[in-house]
Amino acid sequence: MRIATEKQAEKPTARAAERAAATRTVRLRVGDGRPPARPVGKGRRRGLLAATAGLLVAATFGAAAPASAAPHRLDTEALRRSLDGVPNAEVTGALVRVAGSDGHWWGTAGTADKDTGAPVRSDSSFRIGSISKLFTGTVMLQLVAEHKVDLDAPVRRYLPGLLSEEYQDVKVGQLLNHTSGLPGASPEMTGANAEDPDQWYVDNRFRSWTPAEVVKLATAGKKPTFTPGTAQQYNGVNTHVAGLVIERVTGRTFAEEVRSRITRPLGLGRTYVPDADDFSLPEPHAHGYRTVKGELVDVTEQSPYAWAEGGMISTAADLDRFISALFRGKLLPPSQQKLLFELPDPKKVVNNRNKHCASLTDPTNQGVPCFSAIGLMRTELKDGTVVWGKTGSEPGYVNAVLATPDLSRRVVYSLNYTSPPRSSELPYILRIADAAFTSRGK
């Protein structure tokens, strides 16, 4: 392992608030990562990945306009240690980007390709999984601002025929904060009932289902999991429906809406919604692997059918720019911006076995609803620091974008997690979060 450090001044286009506060920018390279360039048949274990990554969120009910204490000085040694031990049998590669008022840090570890031994690059593209939901929620709230969508309107108003009468009470806003009561994805698409779900995924990773097929398979012959608006249960089917609403009211594809409304205005040149038949991942990238019968299988190329729910591709730099613009109100007008951190009232909405919102320190505490009106997750760390953001995973890739509400500390990470039996990516995630948000630098 080779360690290098660099100092770099903020670019002229960097955010004004950070320019005023920053005294230095530090970037630590672990391995041979390079500085960032400018600008799903998924199987049972994909669901477990999403739930485990979501355990980072130990949520408590908070105000709609949250505040957070100023972050500690960047602890670059703790950040470096958070990547110790990579690569190993569980994580073949990792990249972490930290930014904020105390400077920038990035680190990479492990190998991008186990056959060539090439190092992970910090400007790598990766499959962002459920972080895609934030892009979907942003577009939806923009349409609300344009009076093209009503969050309190039934979904069936916009998509007649998609949902049966049993789902007539499901409202558009309930899709975004996961209080709709829609059933989860069908085992037919996840391999949950397969004898070997990991092998099933490898064999079926190029299969695709249209968004309408995803919804139909999930809801056919089933009743709502709970009365809409009474509970919160994280569910990707919600976002497939939301994506279909966006396409119906705009008359354009979801990919076109994301491009014209978010990625192009923000200059996110490496963030996009792949075509349904595009299984590739742009270079540079780290390969994703899945453990099957004790062997690593390369699953870098896979179906992006998760679409508005989890099919997008991006980079750490692009995600940092996106979350910064979102929190600063550059993507939404004030009337919708106030919904960004609005959580359901736990006196009216219960957490329905939602592991994403469970306490990290008390196994008996299942927590309260932690997803906001746009789908942001609220996290309260052990020292009381409040962090908002989103985790996301696809086979071979476990990621998150997290930030304090005032953007004084922001983190993006991507781990190439191999999903071996009886393992968890959670220890790696907690190590990164603790180093980035709670450790005190000297």
C-alpha positions as a Python dict, from the first residue, in 0.01 Angstrom:
ca = {
    (1, 'M'): (0, 0, 0),
    (2, 'R'): (138, 340, -99),
    (3, 'I'): (15, 656, 69),
    (4, 'A'): (43, 1004, -76),
    (5, 'T'): (-96, 1338, 32),
    (6, 'E'): (-169, 1646, -171),
    (7, 'K'): (-280, 1999, -101),
    (8, 'Q'): (-498, 2172, -354),
    (9, 'A'): (-670, 2508, -349),
    (10, 'E'): (-1040, 2523, -416),
    (11, 'K'): (-1123, 2573, -782),
    (12, 'P'): (-1255, 2915, -882),
    (13, 'T'): (-1597, 2756, -938),
    (14, 'A'): (-1614, 2602, -591),
    (15, 'R'): (-1893, 2695, -358),
    (16, 'A'): (-1864, 3045, -208),
    (17, 'A'): (-1942, 2934, 146),
    (18, 'E'): (-1659, 2683, 141),
    (19, 'R'): (-1414, 2932, -11),
    (20, 'A'): (-1473, 3164, 280),
    (21, 'A'): (-1426, 2899, 546),
    (22, 'A'): (-1167, 2665, 400),
    (23, 'T'): (-805, 2713, 495),
    (24, 'R'): (-673, 2410, 313),
    (25, 'T'): (-774, 2120, 94),
    (26, 'V'): (-626, 1782, 169),
    (27, 'R'): (-653, 1476, -47),
    (28, 'L'): (-504, 1150, 70),
    (29, 'R'): (-451, 875, -180),
    (30, 'V'): (-442, 516, -60),
    (31, 'G'): (-306, 303, -340),
    (32, 'D'): (-275, 463, -683),
    (33, 'G'): (-607, 643, -714),
    (34, 'R'): (-603, 947, -937),
    (35, 'P'): (-757, 1288, -868),
    (36, 'P'): (-1118, 1316, -978),
    (37, 'A'): (-1169, 1426, -1338),
    (38, 'R'): (-1400, 1721, -1390),
    (39, 'P'): (-1668, 1732, -1541),
    (40, 'V'): (-3138, -630, -1250),
    (41, 'G'): (-3238, -956, -1185),
    (42, 'K'): (-3069, -881, -858),
    (43, 'G'): (-3130, -1180, -633),
    (44, 'R'): (-3215, -1204, -268),
    (45, 'R'): (-2883, -1059, -152),
    (46, 'R'): (-2949, -729, -330),
    (47, 'G'): (-3241, -673, -95),
    (48, 'L'): (-3022, -765, 199),
    (49, 'L'): (-2755, -521, 80),
    (50, 'A'): (-3004, -237, 64),
    (51, 'A'): (-3141, -314, 409),
    (52, 'T'): (-2797, -353, 566),
    (53, 'A'): (-2664, -34, 413),
    (54, 'G'): (-2978, 140, 531),
    (55, 'L'): (-2902, 42, 889),
    (56, 'L'): (-2665, 336, 886),
    (57, 'V'): (-2978, 538, 953),
    (58, 'A'): (-3062, 556, 1324),
    (59, 'A'): (-3342, 805, 1275),
    (60, 'T'): (-3532, 1027, 1512),
    (61, 'F'): (-3822, 1254, 1429),
    (62, 'G'): (-3695, 1607, 1366),
    (63, 'A'): (-3797, 1949, 1247),
    (64, 'A'): (-3856, 2025, 882),
    (65, 'A'): (-3562, 2267, 884),
    (66, 'P'): (-3292, 2069, 1067),
    (67, 'A'): (-2974, 2212, 1204),
    (68, 'S'): (-2645, 2039, 1270),
    (69, 'A'): (-2347, 2126, 1484),
    (70, 'A'): (-2033, 2238, 1305),
    (71, 'P'): (-1825, 1936, 1204),
    (72, 'H'): (-1498, 1850, 1367),
    (73, 'R'): (-1174, 1917, 1186),
    (74, 'L'): (-1112, 1653, 922),
    (75, 'D'): (-938, 1353, 1075),
    (76, 'T'): (-733, 1237, 778),
    (77, 'E'): (-568, 959, 977),
    (78, 'A'): (-906, 813, 1073),
    (79, 'L'): (-1018, 840, 712),
    (80, 'R'): (-708, 657, 597),
    (81, 'R'): (-765, 385, 858),
    (82, 'S'): (-1125, 343, 742),
    (83, 'L'): (-986, 184, 427),
    (84, 'D'): (-737, -43, 603),
    (85, 'G'): (-765, -408, 511),
    (86, 'V'): (-901, -348, 160),
    (87, 'P'): (-882, -550, -59),
    (88, 'N'): (-1008, -866, 109),
    (89, 'A'): (-1260, -1142, 48),
    (90, 'E'): (-1553, -910, 120),
    (91, 'V'): (-1447, -583, -44),
    (92, 'T'): (-1218, -584, -347),
    (93, 'G'): (-1204, -208, -392),
    (94, 'A'): (-1316, 117, -230),
    (95, 'L'): (-1324, 489, -291),
    (96, 'V'): (-1419, 767, -49),
    (97, 'R'): (-1460, 1139, -115),
    (98, 'V'): (-1502, 1389, 170),
    (99, 'A'): (-1568, 1758, 116),
    (100, 'G'): (-1676, 2060, 317),
    (101, 'S'): (-1568, 2373, 495),
    (102, 'D'): (-1255, 2210, 636),
    (103, 'G'): (-1124, 2097, 299),
    (104, 'H'): (-1143, 1799, 69),
    (105, 'W'): (-1007, 1447, 110),
    (106, 'W'): (-1026, 1148, -116),
    (107, 'G'): (-896, 797, -78),
    (108, 'T'): (-898, 473, -271),
    (109, 'A'): (-794, 122, -178),
    (110, 'G'): (-793, -222, -333),
    (111, 'T'): (-800, -326, -694),
    (112, 'A'): (-1026, -220, -977),
    (113, 'D'): (-963, -548, -1160),
    (114, 'K'): (-858, -863, -974),
    (115, 'D'): (-706, -1011, -1291),
    (116, 'T'): (-480, -716, -1376),
    (117, 'G'): (-431, -573, -1028),
    (118, 'A'): (-510, -224, -1156),
    (119, 'P'): (-577, 22, -870),
    (120, 'V'): (-911, 183, -798),
    (121, 'R'): (-933, 536, -932),
    (122, 'S'): (-1115, 808, -744),
    (123, 'D'): (-1283, 926, -1065),
    (124, 'S'): (-1438, 584, -1124),
    (125, 'S'): (-1793, 544, -1249),
    (126, 'F'): (-2015, 312, -1046),
    (127, 'R'): (-2373, 186, -1032),
    (128, 'I'): (-2535, 410, -771),
    (129, 'G'): (-2834, 186, -697),
    (130, 'S'): (-3105, 347, -485),
    (131, 'I'): (-2933, 686, -482),
    (132, 'S'): (-3121, 709, -813),
    (133, 'K'): (-3436, 763, -606),
    (134, 'L'): (-3319, 1113, -512),
    (135, 'F'): (-3304, 1211, -878),
    (136, 'T'): (-3654, 1072, -926),
    (137, 'G'): (-3786, 1258, -623),
    (138, 'T'): (-3625, 1582, -739),
    (139, 'V'): (-3784, 1563, -1083),
    (140, 'M'): (-4121, 1483, -926),
    (141, 'L'): (-4107, 1785, -694),
    (142, 'Q'): (-4011, 2006, -988),
    (143, 'L'): (-4325, 1886, -1165),
    (144, 'V'): (-4524, 1965, -852),
    (145, 'A'): (-4383, 2318, -860),
    (146, 'E'): (-4495, 2343, -1223),
    (147, 'H'): (-4849, 2233, -1121),
    (148, 'K'): (-4822, 1924, -1339),
    (149, 'V'): (-4842, 1682, -1048),
    (150, 'D'): (-5031, 1695, -718),
    (151, 'L'): (-4866, 1503, -434),
    (152, 'D'): (-5206, 1450, -272),
    (153, 'A'): (-5364, 1312, -587),
    (154, 'P'): (-5421, 938, -629),
    (155, 'V'): (-5167, 765, -850),
    (156, 'R'): (-5450, 621, -1057),
    (157, 'R'): (-5534, 973, -1178),
    (158, 'Y'): (-5206, 977, -1373),
    (159, 'L'): (-5169, 606, -1446),
    (160, 'P'): (-5516, 460, -1498),
    (161, 'G'): (-5498, 85, -1537),
    (162, 'L'): (-5157, 34, -1377),
    (163, 'L'): (-5283, -24, -1022),
    (164, 'S'): (-5599, -214, -940),
    (165, 'E'): (-5886, -65, -739),
    (166, 'E'): (-5734, -209, -422),
    (167, 'Y'): (-5468, 61, -456),
    (168, 'Q'): (-5705, 348, -532),
    (169, 'D'): (-5605, 533, -215),
    (170, 'V'): (-5231, 539, -291),
    (171, 'K'): (-5120, 900, -340),
    (172, 'V'): (-4826, 1031, -540),
    (173, 'G'): (-4651, 1177, -235),
    (174, 'Q'): (-4665, 839, -62),
    (175, 'L'): (-4448, 694, -337),
    (176, 'L'): (-4164, 931, -247),
    (177, 'N'): (-4166, 879, 131),
    (178, 'H'): (-4248, 507, 113),
    (179, 'T'): (-4584, 521, 289),
    (180, 'S'): (-4789, 381, -3),
    (181, 'G'): (-4839, 26, 121),
    (182, 'L'): (-4746, -117, -219),
    (183, 'P'): (-4603, -472, -204),
    (184, 'G'): (-4235, -532, -262),
    (185, 'A'): (-4072, -671, -576),
    (186, 'S'): (-4183, -1011, -701),
    (187, 'P'): (-3956, -1310, -624),
    (188, 'E'): (-3972, -1378, -997),
    (189, 'M'): (-3743, -1078, -1047),
    (190, 'T'): (-3524, -1120, -739),
    (191, 'G'): (-3460, -1493, -724),
    (192, 'A'): (-3563, -1487, -359),
    (193, 'N'): (-3715, -1835, -391),
    (194, 'A'): (-3425, -1986, -585),
    (195, 'E'): (-3224, -2266, -430),
    (196, 'D'): (-2909, -2057, -475),
    (197, 'P'): (-3003, -1687, -511),
    (198, 'D'): (-2645, -1585, -586),
    (199, 'Q'): (-2616, -1830, -872),
    (200, 'W'): (-2962, -1728, -989),
    (201, 'Y'): (-2848, -1367, -1007),
    (202, 'V'): (-2535, -1449, -1205),
    (203, 'D'): (-2739, -1655, -1450),
    (204, 'N'): (-3007, -1387, -1486),
    (205, 'R'): (-2813, -1062, -1454),
    (206, 'F'): (-2890, -956, -1812),
    (207, 'R'): (-3265, -1012, -1784),
    (208, 'S'): (-3483, -703, -1794),
    (209, 'W'): (-3836, -611, -1700),
    (210, 'T'): (-4011, -292, -1804),
    (211, 'P'): (-4116, -57, -1522),
    (212, 'A'): (-4481, -150, -1583),
    (213, 'E'): (-4393, -520, -1560),
    (214, 'V'): (-4211, -459, -1230),
    (215, 'V'): (-4524, -297, -1086),
    (216, 'K'): (-4768, -553, -1228),
    (217, 'L'): (-4565, -850, -1102),
    (218, 'A'): (-4537, -691, -756),
    (219, 'T'): (-4906, -610, -715),
    (220, 'A'): (-5085, -889, -906),
    (221, 'G'): (-5327, -1069, -676),
    (222, 'K'): (-5198, -886, -368),
    (223, 'K'): (-5356, -640, -131),
    (224, 'P'): (-5176, -335, 12),
    (225, 'T'): (-4921, -423, 278),
    (226, 'F'): (-5084, -161, 502),
    (227, 'T'): (-5337, 119, 469),
    (228, 'P'): (-5167, 392, 263),
    (229, 'G'): (-5033, 674, 479),
    (230, 'T'): (-5027, 481, 808),
    (231, 'A'): (-4678, 325, 795),
    (232, 'Q'): (-4343, 361, 626),
    (233, 'Q'): (-4179, 66, 452),
    (234, 'Y'): (-3887, 122, 215),
    (235, 'N'): (-3981, -23, -123),
    (236, 'G'): (-3831, 21, -469),
    (237, 'V'): (-4162, -50, -642),
    (238, 'N'): (-4274, 296, -524),
    (239, 'T'): (-4008, 460, -735),
    (240, 'H'): (-4087, 258, -1046),
    (241, 'V'): (-4441, 394, -1019),
    (242, 'A'): (-4305, 746, -962),
    (243, 'G'): (-4091, 720, -1275),
    (244, 'L'): (-4396, 615, -1476),
    (245, 'V'): (-4590, 916, -1343),
    (246, 'I'): (-4306, 1143, -1457),
    (247, 'E'): (-4312, 996, -1805),
    (248, 'R'): (-4691, 1016, -1833),
    (249, 'V'): (-4724, 1383, -1735),
    (250, 'T'): (-4422, 1504, -1935),
    (251, 'G'): (-4459, 1287, -2244),
    (252, 'R'): (-4083, 1228, -2235),
    (253, 'T'): (-3863, 949, -2104),
    (254, 'F'): (-3740, 951, -1748),
    (255, 'A'): (-3382, 967, -1878),
    (256, 'E'): (-3462, 1280, -2080),
    (257, 'E'): (-3621, 1449, -1778),
    (258, 'V'): (-3321, 1375, -1555),
    (259, 'R'): (-3084, 1500, -1821),
    (260, 'S'): (-3267, 1825, -1899),
    (261, 'R'): (-3363, 1912, -1542),
    (262, 'I'): (-3064, 1796, -1334),
    (263, 'T'): (-2752, 1656, -1496),
    (264, 'R'): (-2713, 1905, -1781),
    (265, 'P'): (-2782, 2222, -1575),
    (266, 'L'): (-2544, 2105, -1300),
    (267, 'G'): (-2275, 1986, -1540),
    (268, 'L'): (-2294, 1626, -1418),
    (269, 'G'): (-2129, 1492, -1730),
    (270, 'R'): (-2087, 1138, -1603),
    (271, 'T'): (-2429, 1084, -1445),
    (272, 'Y'): (-2702, 926, -1655),
    (273, 'V'): (-2986, 676, -1685),
    (274, 'P'): (-2865, 388, -1906),
    (275, 'D'): (-3075, 250, -2186),
    (276, 'A'): (-3250, -75, -2098),
    (277, 'D'): (-3014, -275, -2319),
    (278, 'D'): (-2694, -99, -2209),
    (279, 'F'): (-2521, -336, -1968),
    (280, 'S'): (-2186, -154, -1976),
    (281, 'L'): (-2015, 68, -1718),
    (282, 'P'): (-1800, 353, -1855),
    (283, 'E'): (-1426, 364, -1799),
    (284, 'P'): (-1266, 423, -1563),
    (285, 'H'): (-1446, 191, -1325),
    (286, 'A'): (-1378, -71, -1063),
    (287, 'H'): (-1515, -415, -1141),
    (288, 'G'): (-1799, -547, -931),
    (289, 'Y'): (-1789, -909, -814),
    (290, 'R'): (-2037, -1154, -663),
    (291, 'T'): (-1933, -1452, -450),
    (292, 'V'): (-2086, -1772, -589),
    (293, 'K'): (-1988, -2108, -440),
    (294, 'G'): (-1672, -1955, -297),
    (295, 'E'): (-1557, -1799, -626),
    (296, 'L'): (-1571, -1438, -742),
    (297, 'V'): (-1782, -1383, -1053),
    (298, 'D'): (-1747, -1055, -1242),
    (299, 'V'): (-2091, -885, -1251),
    (300, 'T'): (-1976, -542, -1367),
    (301, 'E'): (-2197, -574, -1672),
    (302, 'Q'): (-2559, -621, -1567),
    (303, 'S'): (-2910, -514, -1657),
    (304, 'P'): (-2995, -156, -1553),
    (305, 'Y'): (-3366, -239, -1540),
    (306, 'A'): (-3388, -89, -1188),
    (307, 'W'): (-3422, 239, -1380),
    (308, 'A'): (-3570, 526, -1175),
    (309, 'E'): (-3545, 311, -863),
    (310, 'G'): (-3182, 207, -886),
    (311, 'G'): (-3041, 192, -1236),
    (312, 'M'): (-2839, 512, -1268),
    (313, 'I'): (-2462, 550, -1305),
    (314, 'S'): (-2251, 833, -1161),
    (315, 'T'): (-1924, 929, -993),
    (316, 'A'): (-1831, 1054, -647),
    (317, 'A'): (-1763, 1406, -776),
    (318, 'D'): (-2095, 1425, -958),
    (319, 'L'): (-2291, 1299, -657),
    (320, 'D'): (-2121, 1554, -433),
    (321, 'R'): (-2220, 1832, -672),
    (322, 'F'): (-2577, 1699, -693),
    (323, 'I'): (-2636, 1678, -317),
    (324, 'S'): (-2483, 2024, -272),
    (325, 'A'): (-2713, 2178, -531),
    (326, 'L'): (-3015, 1996, -386),
    (327, 'F'): (-2951, 2112, -30),
    (328, 'R'): (-2878, 2469, -142),
    (329, 'G'): (-3212, 2503, -317),
    (330, 'K'): (-3070, 2523, -667),
    (331, 'L'): (-3302, 2251, -798),
    (332, 'L'): (-3629, 2328, -620),
    (333, 'P'): (-3827, 2645, -545),
    (334, 'P'): (-3885, 2732, -177),
    (335, 'S'): (-4229, 2574, -152),
    (336, 'Q'): (-4086, 2235, -251),
    (337, 'Q'): (-3747, 2286, -87),
    (338, 'K'): (-3915, 2292, 253),
    (339, 'L'): (-4025, 1932, 193),
    (340, 'L'): (-3666, 1814, 161),
    (341, 'F'): (-3622, 1734, 531),
    (342, 'E'): (-3988, 1677, 621),
    (343, 'L'): (-4045, 1340, 789),
    (344, 'P'): (-4380, 1172, 857),
    (345, 'D'): (-4519, 1235, 1204),
    (346, 'P'): (-4432, 921, 1405),
    (347, 'K'): (-4755, 968, 1602),
    (348, 'K'): (-4947, 901, 1281),
    (349, 'V'): (-4705, 691, 1075),
    (350, 'V'): (-4525, 389, 1220),
    (351, 'N'): (-4203, 228, 1103),
    (352, 'N'): (-4322, -97, 947),
    (353, 'R'): (-4034, -342, 1004),
    (354, 'N'): (-3817, -96, 814),
    (355, 'K'): (-3457, -192, 892),
    (356, 'H'): (-3330, 124, 727),
    (357, 'C'): (-3461, 322, 1025),
    (358, 'A'): (-3355, 87, 1306),
    (359, 'S'): (-3120, 192, 1584),
    (360, 'L'): (-2758, 88, 1547),
    (361, 'T'): (-2696, 74, 1920),
    (362, 'D'): (-3021, -78, 2051),
    (363, 'P'): (-3137, -394, 1868),
    (364, 'T'): (-3479, -367, 2029),
    (365, 'N'): (-3536, -16, 1892),
    (366, 'Q'): (-3679, -40, 1541),
    (367, 'G'): (-3679, 337, 1511),
    (368, 'V'): (-3932, 575, 1360),
    (369, 'P'): (-3992, 679, 998),
    (370, 'C'): (-3667, 816, 857),
    (371, 'F'): (-3743, 887, 490),
    (372, 'S'): (-3843, 1242, 402),
    (373, 'A'): (-4095, 1372, 150),
    (374, 'I'): (-3833, 1343, -127),
    (375, 'G'): (-3686, 1014, -7),
    (376, 'L'): (-3384, 1145, 185),
    (377, 'M'): (-3280, 936, 487),
    (378, 'R'): (-3215, 1100, 821),
    (379, 'T'): (-2923, 966, 1025),
    (380, 'E'): (-2827, 1060, 1380),
    (381, 'L'): (-2471, 950, 1455),
    (382, 'K'): (-2342, 848, 1795),
    (383, 'D'): (-2225, 1200, 1884),
    (384, 'G'): (-2556, 1358, 1784),
    (385, 'T'): (-2444, 1476, 1441),
    (386, 'V'): (-2740, 1473, 1202),
    (387, 'V'): (-2668, 1353, 850),
    (388, 'W'): (-2903, 1331, 553),
    (389, 'G'): (-2853, 1143, 229),
    (390, 'K'): (-2913, 812, 57),
    (391, 'T'): (-2752, 470, 37),
    (392, 'G'): (-2771, 259, -275),
    (393, 'S'): (-2652, -81, -392),
    (394, 'E'): (-2644, -301, -696),
    (395, 'P'): (-2458, -634, -711),
    (396, 'G'): (-2088, -551, -681),
    (397, 'Y'): (-2144, -190, -568),
    (398, 'V'): (-2245, -49, -227),
    (399, 'N'): (-2261, 331, -212),
    (400, 'A'): (-2389, 637, -32),
    (401, 'V'): (-2399, 1015, -51),
    (402, 'L'): (-2432, 1177, 293),
    (403, 'A'): (-2412, 1534, 419),
    (404, 'T'): (-2482, 1754, 716),
    (405, 'P'): (-2782, 1982, 645),
    (406, 'D'): (-2555, 2286, 621),
    (407, 'L'): (-2319, 2100, 383),
    (408, 'S'): (-2022, 2169, 609),
    (409, 'R'): (-1930, 1800, 571),
    (410, 'R'): (-2020, 1577, 276),
    (411, 'V'): (-1924, 1217, 202),
    (412, 'V'): (-1956, 991, -98),
    (413, 'Y'): (-1831, 633, -90),
    (414, 'S'): (-1845, 331, -318),
    (415, 'L'): (-1742, -17, -205),
    (416, 'N'): (-1704, -319, -430),
    (417, 'Y'): (-1870, -560, -194),
    (418, 'T'): (-1874, -926, -300),
    (419, 'S'): (-2162, -1050, -80),
    (420, 'P'): (-2000, -1365, 61),
    (421, 'P'): (-2224, -1578, 285),
    (422, 'R'): (-2259, -1472, 650),
    (423, 'S'): (-2091, -1137, 584),
    (424, 'S'): (-2194, -773, 603),
    (425, 'E'): (-2074, -449, 452),
    (426, 'L'): (-2202, -259, 757),
    (427, 'P'): (-1869, -253, 949),
    (428, 'Y'): (-1697, -86, 653),
    (429, 'I'): (-1977, 169, 619),
    (430, 'L'): (-1974, 258, 988),
    (431, 'R'): (-1597, 298, 984),
    (432, 'I'): (-1618, 546, 698),
    (433, 'A'): (-1909, 739, 851),
    (434, 'D'): (-1742, 760, 1190),
    (435, 'A'): (-1412, 878, 1039),
    (436, 'A'): (-1580, 1136, 822),
    (437, 'F'): (-1836, 1284, 1060),
    (438, 'T'): (-1742, 1214, 1421),
    (439, 'S'): (-1364, 1169, 1445),
    (440, 'R'): (-1170, 1475, 1555),
    (441, 'G'): (-866, 1577, 1355),
    (442, 'K'): (-563, 1740, 1507),
}
